[in-house]
Amino acid sequence: MTEDTRIRMKFKPKRIFQMRVAGIAFRDGYVLVHRATHEKFWSFPGGRAEMGEQSQDTLAREMVEELGVEAQIGRLLWVVENFFHYEGKDWHELGFYYLMELPETFPFHEEDIVHRMQDGKHPLEFRWARATTEALTQLDIPPYFIAGEIENLPASVQHIVWDDGNLDDK
């Protein structure tokens, strides 16, 4: 068994800090999203950084692990301090959101699940969602501010402090 070096700290009572890196990949007016099948909400693909790992390397590693492809990691869009309540715990997440490109060989369909994989004890499913504020708002994708920005990405990196509220109510 390998040592778990992902950046995540647990505090009592029921508080967690983690560093997460995610990618925003577009194709034909759609953006790739994923979810653990036990969750009601979707998110942008990525995962937790490991100690000593640069954020771009985290995203590249996660795409190989989750999608089986080498993604081209683009520019950083947002650094997000996100606060939320999830699975009975209070979370403080430091998130890095990058543009990324996936190889054309990665499947695309406007409606269907295009990829599934097992991530620990939870199955993940991936699909393409229309890259519009309306579609992402309906799909319920935290951090929620991204839905309002998806049609007009920032020209330079933005630092956002955000509170997604109670995700257990979703």
N, C-alpha and C positions, 0 to 999 in steps of 0.2 A: 504494500500500500504506500502511495506517495504522500508526502507531507502536504497539507492544505495551506497554501501561501496566499490565498485570496484575501484582499483587504476588507475585513469586516470585524467590527468590535461590538461585543455585547456588554450592555450595562444593566444593572438592576435599578429599578424594577422595569423589566420589559422594554428596554430601549436599545436600539441598534444603530450603528454608524457603518456605512459602506461606501466604497468608491466604485462606481459603475461607469462603463464606457459603452456607448451605443452608436449605431450607424444609421444614417438616413440614405437609403438607396432608392433611386427613381428609375422607372422604366415606363415609357409610353403614357405618361400622365398618372402613373400609379406609384405608390411608395410601399416598400416591404415592411410588414409588421409580423409580430409573432405573439403567442401566448402559451402559457402552461395550460393544459386542457382543463384543469380544476379551477381556473380563474375565469371571471366574467369579462375582465377588461383585457385589452391588447396592449402591447408596448413595442418599441423599436428594438430590433435585435442587437444583442451585445451581451455583456456580462461583467462580472467583478474583476477588477485589476488584481494582479498578484504583486507581492512585495518585490521591489526592484524592477518592475516592468513599466516601460513607458506606455502612456495611454493608447497611442497608435498601435503599438505592438499587441496590447490587450485586445483591441478590436480585430486586428488581423488574425490573432490566435482563435478568438471566439468564432469567427466566420469559418475557419477551417474545421473547428470542432463541431459547430452546429449545422453548417451548410455543406461542408465538404468542398469548399471552393476558396480560392485565394482572392480576396477583395482588394481593390485599389483604394487605399485610404486617402481621402481628400482633405480639405481644409476643415479646421475646427469651427463650428457654428456657435455653440453655446457651452458655457460652464454654468452648471445649475446646482445651487444649494436647494434641494427639494426636501420638504418636510411632509410626512404623511403618516397615517395610522393604517396598519395592515396586519392581518392575522393576529390581532390582539396586542400588537406591539407598536410603539412609537419609533419611527424611522427618521434618520437624518442621512440623506444620500447626497454625496458629491458626484455629480454626473458630468461627463464629457460627451458631447454629441458632435459627431463628424459626418460630413458628406462622405459617401463611399460609392464605388462602382462595383457591381458584380459582373462576372463573365456572362456573355450572351448565352452560354450553355446552361446557366441556371434557369429552371423552369419559370414560365410566366403564364398566368391565366387570370382573366379579369374577375372571376368569381370563386373559383375552387381553391382549396388548400393545395399548395404546390410542393410542400415538403413537410415531413414529420421526422422527429428523432426523439430519443430518450435522453433526458438530461437529469442524471441522478435518479430520483424516485418519481419525477414528473415528466410525462410526455409533452413535447413542444410541437406546435403546429404553426406553419408559416403561410401567409397569403399576401397578395398584393391588394392594397386598398387605394381607392381613388384619392389622389393627392390634392384634396380640397379641404377648406376649413369645415364645410358642412359635413362631408363624408367622415373626416376624422373625429369630429365632435360626436356624431352618431355612433361611431365605433367605440368610443370611450377609451382614449389612449393617453395615459399619464406619461410625462407631465403635461397637463392640459393646455398650457400656453402654446405648445408647439402647433396645435391645430390652427390657431390664429395666425401663425407665422409661416405655415407650410407653403403658401402661395407667393410669398415674398420674403425669401431667406435673407438674413442680414448680410451686409457687404463685409463686415468685420466681426470678430468674435464679440459676443455679448455675455456679460455676467448677469445671471438671473437668480434672484432669491424668490422661491416659490413655495406655496403650501397647497398640496393636492387634497388636503382634508382626509376624510375617513374613507379609505378604499374598501373597507369591509362592508360598507353600505352599498357597494356597486352590485 
